């Protein structure tokens, strides 16, 4: 498979993940986060990293779905 279709999904998702990271953590302190009423036993840097990859994964899913829905049925079957 060619690299260009993948880059049309991955690169915009990366940019959106970076933007979401900046916006979310401008208002949220990672040390104040809780998971099921328990403190997260992770460093701030680990929380930033995990959040970035979660944002990136969700944005890739969204970009991939948009790319899939933009194709005709003949292109999807190829």
C-alpha positions in Angstrom: 0.0 0.0 0.0 1.2 3.5 -0.8 2.3 5.9 1.9 0.3 8.9 0.7 -3.1 7.7 1.9 -1.7 6.9 5.3 -0.1 10.3 5.6 -3.5 11.9 4.7 -4.8 10.3 7.9 -1.8 10.3 10.2 -0.4 13.9 9.7 -3.7 15.8 10.3 -4.4 13.6 13.3 -1.0 14.4 14.7 -1.6 18.1 14.4 -5.1 17.8 16.0 -3.6 15.7 18.9 -1.0 18.4 19.5 -3.6 21.1 19.6 -5.9 19.1 21.9 -3.0 18.4 24.2 -2.2 22.1 24.5 -5.9 23.1 25.1 -6.7 20.3 27.6 -3.6 20.7 29.7 -3.8 24.5 29.7 -6.8 24.0 32.0 -6.1 20.6 33.6 -3.2 19.8 35.9 -2.2 16.2 35.3 -1.5 15.6 39.0 -5.2 16.4 39.8 -6.5 13.6 37.5 -8.2 10.6 39.1 -9.1 7.2 37.7 -12.2 5.6 39.4 -11.7 7.8 42.5 -8.0 6.8 42.7 -4.9 9.0 42.1 -2.9 8.1 39.0 0.5 6.8 40.1 2.1 8.3 37.0 4.4 11.3 36.5 3.1 14.4 34.8 5.2 13.6 31.7 3.7 10.1 31.5 0.2 11.5 31.7 1.0 14.0 29.0 2.4 11.3 26.8 -0.5 8.9 27.3 -3.0 11.6 26.7 -1.2 12.7 23.5 -1.3 9.1 22.1 -5.0 8.7 23.1 -5.8 12.0 21.3 -3.8 11.0 18.3 -5.5 7.6 18.1 -8.9 9.1 18.3 -8.1 11.7 15.7 -6.6 9.0 13.4 -9.8 7.0 13.8 -11.8 10.1 12.8 -9.6 10.9 9.8 -9.6 7.3 8.7 -13.4 7.1 8.9 -13.7 10.3 6.9 -11.4 9.0 4.3 -13.4 5.7 4.0 -16.7 7.5 3.8 -15.4 9.8 1.1 -14.7 6.8 -1.2 -17.2 5.3 -3.6 -18.3 1.7 -3.1 -16.1 0.6 -6.0 -13.0 2.2 -4.4 -13.7 0.6 -1.1 -13.9 -2.9 -2.7 -10.6 -2.5 -4.4 
